[in-house]
Amino acid sequence: MPSTGLLIALLLLPAAAFAQVRTNVARLLTSDAAEVIDAPVVGLQRTALPLFAGLSVDTSLYADALLAPNLGLRWAVAGGPHRVALGARYTHFVGASAYSSRVESREPAIQSFTPELSGPAFYAVYGLSLGPVLVQGEARYARYDSDYLAFTGAVAWNLTGAWSLIAEGGMRVKGGAKLKAAAGVRYGGEHFGMALGAAYVDLSDPALPGQDLPVLPTFDLSWSFR
């Protein structure tokens, strides 16, 4: 029989000790989350409609607003502490002329700039839910104007209630390995969701000479129709 002191200690443990990480949109900061989408959701990073047996269709409103309409198909399953998600997405970039005109007008030294951002992307995620902590790894491949391959590990800790702290780190493989990292917080409530953080992406755009943007903000808002 457990002692009275042990029983009292168990009763006094914070509720977060037994909570699980939930993001509302199956996204962390820059990577997908090993999470089943179980309700329709409208969000900046992901807007999704669940179908059946863990399948859902989704789009990124961020990319849509940047003239890159996209549509994806995602499947996820959870069994005990294990989580698996597989997804594919196709993006059709329609803003080449608009981006070209803006860059060429701002940088006279660039006579021709034609971004090619259309193509497919695929990702696979495995996660292990350890009570208030989610540990996961993601592999992502995309084919746009060139190949993109990245491996990202993440830890999400349910701090209290619906709030989670998130840390991500990995390597982007594209003509050499480059560091990827992000940190921030995400709120995954019953309906409302939000994320705020910063990501190190080692972004050096040749269309912006002399301007490196190594750190970018990550931001998300969402609403789930449960």
C-alpha positions in Angstrom: 0.0 0.0 0.0 1.4 3.5 -0.8 2.0 5.8 2.1 -0.3 8.7 2.9 2.5 11.1 2.0 2.9 9.6 -1.5 -0.9 9.8 -2.1 -0.9 13.4 -1.1 2.1 14.2 -3.4 0.3 12.5 -6.3 -2.8 14.6 -5.7 -0.8 17.8 -5.6 1.0 17.2 -8.9 0.1 19.9 -11.4 -2.3 19.0 -14.1 0.3 19.7 -16.7 2.2 16.6 -15.6 -0.5 14.5 -17.1 -1.4 16.7 -20.0 -0.4 16.0 -23.6 0.9 18.5 -26.2 -1.8 19.5 -28.6 -1.3 22.2 -31.2 -4.7 22.5 -32.9 -3.3 22.4 -36.4 -0.7 19.6 -36.2 2.1 22.2 -36.7 4.9 23.2 -34.3 6.8 26.2 -35.4 8.5 25.4 -38.7 7.8 21.6 -38.8 4.8 19.4 -38.9 3.6 17.9 -35.6 3.1 14.2 -35.1 -0.6 14.7 -34.3 -3.9 13.6 -35.8 -6.2 16.4 -37.2 -9.5 15.5 -35.7 -11.6 18.6 -36.4 -11.9 21.2 -39.3 -9.5 24.1 -38.7 -8.8 27.4 -40.2 -5.3 28.7 -39.6 -2.5 30.7 -41.1 0.0 27.9 -41.2 -2.5 25.2 -41.9 -6.2 25.1 -42.9 -7.5 21.5 -42.9 -10.5 19.4 -43.3 -10.4 15.9 -41.9 -11.9 13.2 -44.1 -11.8 9.6 -42.6 -9.3 7.2 -41.0 -6.8 9.9 -40.2 -6.8 11.4 -43.7 -7.2 15.1 -44.2 -6.8 17.7 -46.9 -5.0 21.0 -46.1 -3.5 24.2 -47.4 -1.2 26.9 -46.1 -2.9 30.3 -46.1 0.5 31.9 -45.7 1.6 30.5 -49.0 -1.7 31.2 -50.7 -1.4 34.9 -49.7 2.1 35.0 -51.2 0.7 33.9 -54.6 1.7 30.2 -54.1 -1.7 28.4 -54.0 -1.2 24.9 -52.6 -3.1 21.7 -51.7 -2.0 18.8 -49.5 -3.1 15.4 -48.4 -2.1 14.2 -44.9 -2.5 10.9 -43.0 -1.8 10.5 -39.3 -2.3 7.8 -36.7 -1.7 7.6 -32.9 -1.2 4.3 -31.1 -0.3 4.5 -27.4 2.6 6.9 -27.1 3.5 6.6 -30.8 2.6 9.1 -33.4 3.1 8.9 -37.2 2.2 11.5 -39.9 2.8 11.3 -43.7 1.9 14.1 -46.1 2.3 15.4 -49.6 1.6 18.9 -51.0 1.7 20.5 -54.4 2.4 24.2 -54.8 1.7 26.2 -58.0 3.5 29.5 -57.9 1.5 32.2 -59.8 3.5 35.3 -58.6 6.6 35.0 -60.8 5.9 38.2 -62.8 4.9 40.2 -59.7 8.1 39.2 -57.8 10.3 39.7 -60.9 9.0 43.2 -61.5 9.5 44.2 -57.9 13.0 42.8 -57.5 14.2 44.1 -60.9 12.9 47.6 -60.1 14.6 47.7 -56.7 17.9 46.2 -57.8 19.0 47.7 -61.2 22.0 45.4 -61.2 19.7 42.4 -61.6 18.5 42.3 -65.2 16.4 39.1 -64.9 14.9 37.4 -61.9 12.4 34.7 -62.4 11.6 32.6 -59.3 10.5 29.0 -59.8 8.6 27.8 -56.8 6.1 25.3 -58.2 6.4 21.7 -57.3 5.7 18.8 -54.9 6.7 18.3 -51.3 6.7 15.2 -49.1 7.2 14.8 -45.4 7.2 12.0 -42.8 7.1 12.5 -39.0 7.5 10.1 -36.1 6.7 11.3 -32.6 6.8 9.8 -29.1 4.4 11.3 -26.6 5.8 11.0 -23.0 3.0 12.7 -21.0 3.6 16.4 -21.1 6.6 16.0 -23.6 6.4 15.3 -27.3 9.7 14.2 -28.9 9.7 13.8 -32.7 11.7 13.8 -35.9 10.7 15.0 -39.4 12.1 14.3 -42.8 11.0 16.7 -45.6 11.7 16.7 -49.3 10.6 19.2 -51.9 11.3 19.7 -55.6 10.9 23.3 -56.8 13.7 25.0 -58.8 16.1 22.6 -57.1 15.9 19.8 -54.6 15.3 20.5 -50.9 15.9 18.0 -48.2 15.7 18.7 -44.5 15.8 16.7 -41.3 14.4 18.3 -38.1 14.1 17.1 -34.5 11.8 18.8 -32.1 10.8 18.8 -28.4 7.5 20.2 -27.2 6.7 20.5 -23.5 3.2 21.1 -22.2 4.1 23.8 -19.7 0.7 24.5 -18.3 -2.9 24.1 -19.5 -2.8 24.5 -23.3 0.6 26.3 -23.5 3.6 24.4 -24.8 7.3 25.4 -25.1 8.9 24.2 -28.4 12.4 23.8 -29.5 13.4 22.6 -33.0 16.8 21.9 -34.6 18.0 20.2 -37.7 19.9 20.4 -41.0 18.9 21.6 -44.4 20.6 19.6 -47.2 20.9 21.5 -50.4 24.3 21.8 -51.9 25.7 21.4 -48.4 24.2 21.2 -44.9 22.8 24.3 -43.2 21.5 24.7 -39.7 17.8 25.0 -39.0 16.6 26.0 -35.6 13.5 27.5 -33.9 12.2 28.2 -30.5 8.9 29.6 -29.2 5.6 28.9 -27.6 2.3 27.6 -28.9 -1.2 27.7 -27.4 -3.5 24.8 -28.5 -6.9 25.5 -26.8 -10.2 23.7 -27.5 -10.9 26.2 -30.3 -8.4 29.0 -30.5 -4.7 28.4 -31.3 -1.7 30.6 -31.5 2.1 30.3 -31.9 4.9 32.9 -31.5 8.6 32.3 -31.9 11.8 32.8 -33.9 13.5 30.6 -36.5 17.1 30.6 -37.7 17.0 29.7 -41.4 20.4 31.0 -42.7 18.6 32.8 -45.5 20.8 34.7 -47.9 18.8 35.8 -50.9 20.9 36.6 -54.0 18.1 39.0 -55.0 18.9 41.1 -51.9 22.7 41.8 -52.1 24.3 42.5 -48.8 21.2 41.6 -46.8 21.2 38.4 -44.8 18.1 37.5 -42.9 19.3 34.7 -40.5 16.4 35.0 -38.0 12.7 35.3 -39.0 9.7 35.4 -36.7 7.2 32.5 -36.7 3.6 33.4 -36.1 0.3 31.5 -36.3 -3.4 31.9 -35.5 -6.0 29.3 -35.9 -9.6 28.3 -35.0 -10.8 24.7 -34.7 -14.4 23.8 -35.2 -14.8 21.1 -32.5 
